[in-house]
């Protein structure tokens, strides 16, 4: 059942918001954990029918193979743990979002942020494995980071990297704590608290492992730069 006034499709187990692309600049995204393969397929089928690109996050590889049987044009982004199916042209990349990743173990969250920002029309550059254990690695990339309109900084363990980057640049930073770390990191709570308590102004913090949310925020900031 489709409500024309609200641009909403009721599938019984989900209400698909087809007006979100116009309102927010990104079609409704499928968050896969907790959904069955059948539910993901039905949502995907409706989005494609509506002429909207499909972006499914946190999709494990083995589940993707089941979905690929139904949608041969589906693409799996292994590091980001995401699936995309494009039926409409993606936005022409503009501006610059830089995604800075502290360690290799943080890559899945960082790549989710980068892929999200790209799908919202941002030109994205990635900088990997430049955590505080070796700050000389970060300093090689300062000029690139300073040229961005928005910077996403992803880190686990003690979560110090966003504060370090924030002291070097004059651009908005979206900090992403990850659940990477030893026992007392408490699955990312230590990094989250460190980022929330940063003494560097201009740092905003999303929830633990929320690369998607950080990518959306960075892409929206990036768009405002194009309009100014």
DACORWO-V622658 format. One record per residue. N is the residue number from 1. RES is the residue in one small letter. SS is DSSP state (alpha for helix, beta for strand, coil for the rest). Layout:
BEGIN
n=N res=RES ss=SS
n=N res=RES ss=SS
END
This chain:
BEGIN
n=1 res=x ss=coil
n=2 res=x ss=beta
n=3 res=x ss=beta
n=4 res=x ss=coil
n=5 res=x ss=coil
n=6 res=x ss=coil
n=7 res=x ss=coil
n=8 res=x ss=beta
n=9 res=x ss=beta
n=10 res=x ss=beta
n=11 res=x ss=coil
n=12 res=x ss=coil
n=13 res=x ss=coil
n=14 res=x ss=coil
n=15 res=x ss=beta
n=16 res=x ss=beta
n=17 res=x ss=beta
n=18 res=x ss=coil
n=19 res=x ss=coil
n=20 res=x ss=alpha
n=21 res=x ss=alpha
n=22 res=x ss=alpha
n=23 res=x ss=alpha
n=24 res=x ss=alpha
n=25 res=x ss=coil
n=26 res=x ss=coil
n=27 res=x ss=coil
n=28 res=x ss=coil
n=29 res=x ss=coil
n=30 res=x ss=beta
n=31 res=x ss=beta
n=32 res=x ss=coil
n=33 res=x ss=coil
n=34 res=x ss=coil
n=35 res=x ss=coil
n=36 res=x ss=coil
n=37 res=x ss=alpha
n=38 res=x ss=alpha
n=39 res=x ss=alpha
n=40 res=x ss=alpha
n=41 res=x ss=alpha
n=42 res=x ss=alpha
n=43 res=x ss=alpha
n=44 res=x ss=alpha
n=45 res=x ss=alpha
n=46 res=x ss=alpha
n=47 res=x ss=alpha
n=48 res=x ss=alpha
n=49 res=x ss=alpha
n=50 res=x ss=coil
n=51 res=x ss=coil
n=52 res=x ss=coil
n=53 res=x ss=coil
n=54 res=x ss=beta
n=55 res=x ss=beta
n=56 res=x ss=beta
n=57 res=x ss=beta
n=58 res=x ss=coil
n=59 res=x ss=coil
n=60 res=x ss=coil
n=61 res=x ss=alpha
n=62 res=x ss=alpha
n=63 res=x ss=alpha
n=64 res=x ss=alpha
n=65 res=x ss=alpha
n=66 res=x ss=alpha
n=67 res=x ss=alpha
n=68 res=x ss=alpha
n=69 res=x ss=coil
n=70 res=x ss=coil
n=71 res=x ss=coil
n=72 res=x ss=coil
n=73 res=x ss=coil
n=74 res=x ss=coil
n=75 res=x ss=beta
n=76 res=x ss=beta
n=77 res=x ss=beta
n=78 res=x ss=coil
n=79 res=x ss=coil
n=80 res=x ss=coil
n=81 res=x ss=coil
n=82 res=x ss=beta
n=83 res=x ss=beta
n=84 res=x ss=beta
n=85 res=x ss=beta
n=86 res=x ss=coil
n=87 res=x ss=coil
n=88 res=x ss=coil
n=89 res=x ss=coil
n=90 res=x ss=coil
n=91 res=x ss=coil
n=92 res=x ss=coil
n=93 res=x ss=coil
n=94 res=x ss=beta
n=95 res=x ss=beta
n=96 res=x ss=beta
n=97 res=x ss=beta
n=98 res=x ss=beta
n=99 res=x ss=beta
n=100 res=x ss=beta
n=101 res=x ss=beta
n=102 res=x ss=coil
n=103 res=x ss=coil
n=104 res=x ss=alpha
n=105 res=x ss=alpha
n=106 res=x ss=alpha
n=107 res=x ss=alpha
n=108 res=x ss=alpha
n=109 res=x ss=alpha
n=110 res=x ss=alpha
n=111 res=x ss=alpha
n=112 res=x ss=alpha
n=113 res=x ss=alpha
n=114 res=x ss=alpha
n=115 res=x ss=alpha
n=116 res=x ss=alpha
n=117 res=x ss=alpha
n=118 res=x ss=alpha
n=119 res=x ss=alpha
n=120 res=x ss=coil
n=121 res=x ss=coil
n=122 res=x ss=beta
n=123 res=x ss=beta
n=124 res=x ss=beta
n=125 res=x ss=beta
n=126 res=x ss=beta
n=127 res=x ss=beta
n=128 res=x ss=coil
n=129 res=x ss=coil
n=130 res=x ss=coil
n=131 res=x ss=coil
n=132 res=x ss=alpha
n=133 res=x ss=alpha
n=134 res=x ss=alpha
n=135 res=x ss=alpha
n=136 res=x ss=alpha
n=137 res=x ss=alpha
n=138 res=x ss=alpha
n=139 res=x ss=alpha
n=140 res=x ss=coil
n=141 res=x ss=coil
n=142 res=x ss=alpha
n=143 res=x ss=alpha
n=144 res=x ss=alpha
n=145 res=x ss=alpha
n=146 res=x ss=alpha
n=147 res=x ss=coil
n=148 res=x ss=coil
n=149 res=x ss=coil
n=150 res=x ss=beta
n=151 res=x ss=beta
n=152 res=x ss=beta
n=153 res=x ss=beta
n=154 res=x ss=beta
n=155 res=x ss=beta
n=156 res=x ss=coil
n=157 res=x ss=coil
n=158 res=x ss=coil
n=159 res=x ss=coil
n=160 res=x ss=coil
n=161 res=x ss=alpha
n=162 res=x ss=alpha
n=163 res=x ss=alpha
n=164 res=x ss=alpha
n=165 res=x ss=alpha
n=166 res=x ss=alpha
n=167 res=x ss=coil
n=168 res=x ss=coil
n=169 res=x ss=coil
n=170 res=x ss=coil
n=171 res=x ss=coil
n=172 res=x ss=beta
n=173 res=x ss=beta
n=174 res=x ss=beta
n=175 res=x ss=beta
n=176 res=x ss=beta
n=177 res=x ss=beta
n=178 res=x ss=coil
n=179 res=x ss=coil
n=180 res=x ss=coil
n=181 res=x ss=coil
n=182 res=x ss=coil
n=183 res=x ss=alpha
n=184 res=x ss=alpha
n=185 res=x ss=alpha
n=186 res=x ss=alpha
n=187 res=x ss=alpha
n=188 res=x ss=alpha
n=189 res=x ss=alpha
n=190 res=x ss=alpha
n=191 res=x ss=alpha
n=192 res=x ss=alpha
n=193 res=x ss=alpha
n=194 res=x ss=alpha
n=195 res=x ss=alpha
n=196 res=x ss=alpha
n=197 res=x ss=coil
n=198 res=x ss=coil
n=199 res=x ss=coil
n=200 res=x ss=coil
n=201 res=x ss=coil
n=202 res=x ss=coil
n=203 res=x ss=beta
n=204 res=x ss=beta
n=205 res=x ss=beta
n=206 res=x ss=beta
n=207 res=x ss=coil
n=208 res=x ss=coil
n=209 res=x ss=coil
n=210 res=x ss=coil
n=211 res=x ss=alpha
n=212 res=x ss=alpha
n=213 res=x ss=alpha
n=214 res=x ss=alpha
n=215 res=x ss=alpha
n=216 res=x ss=alpha
n=217 res=x ss=alpha
n=218 res=x ss=alpha
n=219 res=x ss=alpha
n=220 res=x ss=alpha
n=221 res=x ss=alpha
n=222 res=x ss=alpha
n=223 res=x ss=alpha
n=224 res=x ss=alpha
n=225 res=x ss=alpha
n=226 res=x ss=alpha
n=227 res=x ss=alpha
n=228 res=x ss=coil
END
